[in-house]
Amino acid sequence: MTRDEAINIARLAGGTTAKRYGDVIGMEFTLDELERAFALVAQAEREACAKVCDGVEADRWDCYKGRGNHERFNTRRADPVVQGESDGASLCAAAIRARAVDQPTRESK
């Protein structure tokens, strides 16, 4: 996550700029805003991880089908192991995205 993305998330969560020290920004948060900021960061990281899995799924499926970068000299075309790698990456992406559902909140703890 870039610095600008982190600042944007902090502002989306309700943080306010308290002080600027040159290029360093001090932010103030209530506890609820801080929890919201952490939730937004976790959501962004989950989605970034799931997108990596999506990329692996697409690459392995192209290899299985003999397409794209795997078109020439592909000895693994129609290999069930490669198909399984694609399926596994798809399942991982879905599992990562599912972690966003039913995340405990302070009230439910």
N, C-alpha and C positions, 0 to 999 in steps of 0.2 A: 504494500500500500504506500502510495506516495504521500509526501507531507501535505500537499494540497488536498488530496482525498481525505486524509485524517482531519484536516481543518474543516472541510465541508461536512463530514459526518458529525463533528463536534457541534457545528452550527445547526445542522438538521435536528440534533438531539435537544437543542435549546440552550447550548452553552453560549455565553456572552463574552466578548473580548474584554478582559479586565485591564490589561496593560500590554504595551508593546515595548520590547527591549531590543531595539534595532530590528533585526529580522525575526526575532523570537516573539511569539504571541502567547500571552498568559490568558487562560480561559477560566471562567467561573461556572460551576455547575451546582445544581441541587442534586441530592442523592438520586431522585427519579430521573433527572436528565443524564446523570452519569451512567445509570443502568441502561437507559435508552441508547446512549452512545456505544456502550459495550455490546449491546444487542445488534446494533447496526454494523459494527465492525465484524462481529461473528458472522452475521448474514453475508456480508461482502466476502469474507474469507471462505465460507462454505461454498458460495457460488463460484469463486475462482477455482477452488479444488474440483468442484463438479465439472467445470468446463475443461479442465485438464483430462478428466476421465472421458468426457465427450470426444475430445480429440483423439485419445487412444482408441476409443470405440470405432470412430470413423476410419482411422488409419488401418486398424486390424481388419475391418470389414472390407476396405478397398483391397487389402492384401488377399483376403479370402476370395474376393471376386476377381482378382487380377486386374484392378483398375488403378488409374492415377500413377503414382510413383512406383507401383508394384506391377505395372503392365508387362514390362520386358523381363524375361528370364526369371519369372516367378515360379519357383519350385514348390511354393507352399499354397498355391491356388487350390481351393476346395479342401484344404487341410482342416479337419475338424478341430484340431488344437487351436488354430488361428481363429476359427469361428467362436470357440469357447473364450478366447482372449477378448474378442469383441463383446460377447455377451457379458462376460465378467466386468468389463469396464463400464458397460451400460448399467449393470446392477449396482456398481459402486457409486456412480453418479446419482442414481435414484436414492440410494441409502444416505448419501451425504445431504442431498436436498431434503430428505425426510427428517433429518435432525432438526430442522427449523420448526417442525410441528411439535406441539406440546412441550416446548421448552419451559422449565419451571420459572416462575416469577417470585418475587419476594413475598407476595401474598400467599402463594401456594406452598411455601416452604414451612 
